Amino acid sequence: MPSFRELLTATKREITEITTATAAEWITDRSPVVLDVREPDEYEQGALADAIHIPRGHLEAQIENRLPDHDAEIIIYCAGGVRSAFAAKTLTELGYPNAVSMDGGFGQWKDEGRPWSTPASLGAEQRNRYQRHLLLPEVGEAGQLKLLDAKVLMLGAGGLGSPAALYLAAAGVGTLGIIDMDVVDESNLQRQILHNVDRVGDRKVDSAKKTLTALNPDVNVVTYDTRLGADNVLEILSGWDVIVDGADNFPSRYLLNDASVKLGIPIVHGSIFRFEGQVTVFDPQHGPTYRDYLPEPPPAELAPSCAEAGVLGVLPGIVGSIQALETIKLILGVGDSLSGRIVAFDSLEMTFREFRLRPDPANEVTYANRERITVSELDGLCSPTLS
């Protein structure tokens, strides 16, 4: 049986090795994929910028999902150049012909004074809390760190906002903002699961914050116990990554749309009525918006609220959960978002239907025209709907 040194020598004959100097030139001029195959504790102490981290022992299981482009140029490194040599051979056998090993590894790179950084990492308790996310190649530690760094603003702590906020907090979205100026009422408890009997009469934002922080202390809950209006909407919305629309009236939705278009922030929209619900994503920089969907508010008589027409209590749980899912996908940059698509759910028929939505050429409230957008009130034009 050959010795380890003999195996290493034979492996190095079969692969391509480059020096740290060549690796630095490639990173500057050719933008290759940089792959770190060290153990997690080594990676946490320092790594090359933007390196993908897959420990050598997990390479075969994870590389296809983490790096689907088999033709990509890949610079592999470890601590000293041994594990990266074996990893380069493995990747070549798996159909990655442009994988090379960096001789000398991170140790030599660091000793030569080349740039590196200490990657953000999860603590031990966070690794345990989010371990089911970490097992997903599409999420992993990098994705979980994205979630913890994300800022999501919820419009409403009611039927839709409740399940959406609960699942976003459970997933580890680091900052959740909640806008709501209402108080908890007994009639809310049939569907608004952020609240409970003991909090009847409390401000909804306060009740929501208690529930969410008890669920996940990692989450910073920012509350806005105020009416969203033209005088404050731009200030409140600025700086958020995604907005989850749980509004229960058309004036709020048009106000939210115009402000989000002006700021370029995507909205995950949901609406419910009796036994039916709809979900879509209005991404002003990449797709249609609410004014492409409904250019003008409908007459009040055609827009009854759920207080007038009723709503099945479990329905907002389904729609709000889909909103949370779409929000997480936007943060992680995975999957196909519902931008340009409306999913309609009928709970009595138990059917999902998809409708395509395209930008309206007559709509002038667009991101391209954002400097010309004036955000104004629509109060009085229509009655509350779909709470």
N, C-alpha and C positions, 0 to 999 in steps of 0.2 A: 504494500500500500504506500503510495507516495506521501511524503511529509507535507506539512502545511506550507513550508517554504517552496517546495517543488510545485505544489498546486498554485501558489501565488505567482511563481515565475511563469508557469504555463498559461495562466489566465492573462497575465500582462502581455504575453505574445499575441493573444487573440483579440485584444481590445486596443483602442486608441487612448493614449494618455497625453495630456497637455500640462504645461507648467502653469503656475499661478499667474505669471505675467501674461501668458497667452489667454488664460481665462479672463483676466481683467480686460484685455483688449476686446475679446468677443462680447463680454457683457456691455461694453461701451458702444461697440460698432454694430453688433449683430443681434442683440436682444434675445439670447437663447433662454431656454428654461433652465433655471438653476435648481438642482435637486439635492437636498440635504438628507443623508441616510443615517445620521447619527441617532442615538437614543434621545428620548424627550428631555432628560436632565441635561444632556450636553447641549441640545438645541436651545434650551431656555437660558443658558449662560452666554449665548452670543451666536450670531449667524450672519450670513451674507444677506444683503437687502433683497426682499421679495422672493426669498427662496421658498420652494415647496418642501414641506417636511414630511417625509415618509420613512420611518425607521426601516433599516435593512430587512428585519424579520417580517415586515408587513408589505414589502414591495410587490410581491407577486399578487397579493390579494387586492391591493388598492390602486395600482398604477393605471389600470384601464379606465377607471372612473375619474381619477384625478387628472390624467393626461391622455385624453382620447386621440390626440394628434400624433400618430406614429412617426410622422416625418419631421417632427420638431427637432431642432438642435438642443441637446440636453447636456449640461455640464453637471456631473455628479461629484459630490465631495463628502468626505467624512472627516475624522480627526486628523488622520495622517496619510490617507491614500490607499489603505488596504481594503476596507469594506466597500469603498467606491469602485475599486477595480472589479471585485466580484459582482457588484450591482450593475456595472456597465456590461459585463458578460451576460448577466441575467436579462437585462433589457434588450440586448441584441438578440438573444434567443427568443424573446417575446415579440420581436418584430419592430424594435426601435433601432434602426440602423445608424442613427446619428447621435448616439449616446457616447460620451467620452468621460473619462475619469480625470479629476484634477489631482495630479501628483503632489504630495506634500500636505494636502488637505487644509482644513481650517487652521490648524496650528501654524503652518508655514505662512498662510495668507495673513494671519494676524501678526506674526512676528515681523513680517515685511512692512507693517504699517498700512496695509490696505484697508478700505472702509468696511465696517461691519457694525452691527447694532444688536442690542438686546431685545429680542422679540417680546411683544406682549404675550402673556400666557395666563392660563387659568390657575387658580389656587386649587388645593386639594379638595376643599368642600365643593367648589364649582365643578370640578371634574366628576365628582360623585353625583351632583345634582343633574348635570346635563349629559351624563354618560350615554344615554340613548341617542342624543344628537351627535355625540362624538363618534359613534359607530357608523353614522351615515357619511360616506365619502363626499356627498354633496354639501354637507355641513362641516363636520370635523371641528377641530379647535379654531381654525381660522374663521369659519363661518360663525361659530358661537361668539367669538370675539367681535365680529361684525354686529351681531345682535345686541351684545352688551353695550356697544358703542352707538347704537341707533337711537334716534329720537322720533317717536310716533305721537301725533296729536289726535286725540279722540274728540269728535264733536258729538257730545251727548253721552250720558252715563245711564241710558235707559235700556230698552229692549235689545237693540243692536250693539250698543256700546258695552253692555255687560259681558256677553260671551267673548266678544272680540278682545276686550281689555284683559279678561281673565286668562285667555290663552296666550296673549302676547306677553303678559307678565310671567306666566309659567314658562314660556319659551326663553325668557331672559332678555327681552328687549329692555335696554338699560334705562331709558327715560320715556315715561308715558305722561303726556299732557292730557288733561280732561277739562273740557268746557261744558258747564251746565249750571244754570242759575235756579234750578228747581229744588224742591224738597221731596223727601221720600214720602209717598202716600201708600196706603194699604192697597189701592187699586193697582199699584205698580208691581206688587210682589208676585203676581201671576206670571210674570215674564222677565222682570228685571232682577236677575240673580246676583248682582253685586250687593244687593241690600237685603235686610231682614226685618222681622217684626220689631225688634228692639230699636231699630233706627227710624221708625216712622216719625216724621217731623224734622229729622236731621237734614242738613244740606246734602244734596246728592254727591257733590264732589268730596265732602268729608267722609261720607259713608264709603264711597268708592276707594278712597285712599286707604282707609282702614283695612278693607278686604284685600286689596292688592299687595300692600306691604306685608300683611300677615302671610300671604301666599308666597311671596318671594322678596326677601329683604334686599336683594341685589338691585331691585327696581326703584328708581327715583320717580316718584309720582308728583307732578307739578299740576296744581289745580287753578282753574279760572272760574270763580263763582261770579260770572258776569254774563250779560247778554252780548252775543257776538253782533257787532254792528259795523257800519262803514267807518266809524270813528276809531275802531280798535282792531279791526280784522287783520290789517297788514302787519301791525306790530305783533299781534299774538301769533300769527302764522309764520313769521320770519324765523328761519333757523331750524325748522323741523324737516325731517327727511320724507315722511309720508303722513298723510292725513286720512283718518278713517271716518267716513261720513255716516253718522247715525242720526242725522237731523230728521225732525218730524214735520217740517214745513217747507214749502217752496221758496219763500223769501230767503231763508237761511241757505238753501242749496245754491241759489243763484249768487248770493253774496260770497259764499265759499268758493264757488267755481271761479268767479271773476278775480278774486284775490289770489287763488292758487295758480291761475293762468299767468297772472302778472308776475308771480314769484317763481313759477316753474316747478311747483311741487305736485307730485302725483296724489290723486285722491282715490281711495278704495271705497266705492260707493255701494251702499246697500239700501233696499227699501222693502217694506212688508205691508201686506193688506189682506185681512181676513185669513185665507189659507194659502196665499201666494207670496212669493218673494223674488227679488232680482238682485244680482250682484254684477258689477263691472269695475273696471279701472279706468279712470280718466287721467291720462298722463299728458299734460299739455305740451311737453317737449317732444313726444313721440307718437301721439295718437289723438283721437277725437276727445272732446270734453262734454260737459253736461249741456252746453248750449248747442252742440251738434246733435245731441239726443233730443232735447226739448228746447227749441229756439225761444219759445215764449211760455210763460206759465199758463196752465189750463184755467178755465173759469172756475170760480169757487165751488159752484154746484157740481162740478165734475171731479172734485178733489175732496171727498169726505175723509175725515180723520178716522183713526182706529177707535177713538173714543165714540165716534158716531156709528161706525160699521163693525167694530170688533176685530180681534186678531187672535188666532190660536197661540196659546202661550209658548209652546215649544218652537214655533216657527222662527222667531228671532234668534233662537239658539243655533239653528241650522245656518241661517243666512249670516249671522255675526261670526260664526266659526269659519265660514268660507272667506269672509272679509279678513279675519286674522291670518288665514292661510295665504291669501294673496299678498298681504302686507309682508309676511316673512319671505315669500318668494322675491318680492321687490328688493328687500334688504340684502338677501343673499345673492341675487342675480341668477337664480336657477329657474328652470322650467319656462313655460310660456305663460305670461301674464294674461289677464282678461282685458287688456287694452285693445279696443276695437271689437270686443265681443261682449255680449250681454247674456248671462245665464239666468234663465227664468225657471223657478221651481214651483211646482203645483203639488202641495202636500196631499190633497185628496186623491189625485191621480197617481201620485208618487212618480212624477216625471220631471226630467230636466230638459229644457230646450235651449238651444243656443241661437242667438241672432247676431248678425254682423252689423257693426256701426262704423260709418265712414265720416270723415270730416265734411262739414257742410261748407261749400264754397262761399255761401252768403254770410257765414259767420265771421264777424270781424274781431270778436274777442278771442284772439289767438296769441300764442307765445311770441310769434314774430312781430305782433303789434303791441307787445306788452307795455311799451313806453306810453302808448296812447290810451291805455285802459284807465277808466275812472270807475272806481268801486263805489257803488251807490246802493241805497236801500230799495227794497221792493215791497215793503210793508203795505198791506191793504189791497194788494193785487190778487191774493188768493188765500184760501183758508189752510190751516194746518192739515197735514196728511201723513199717513203711513208711519205712525209713531211706533 
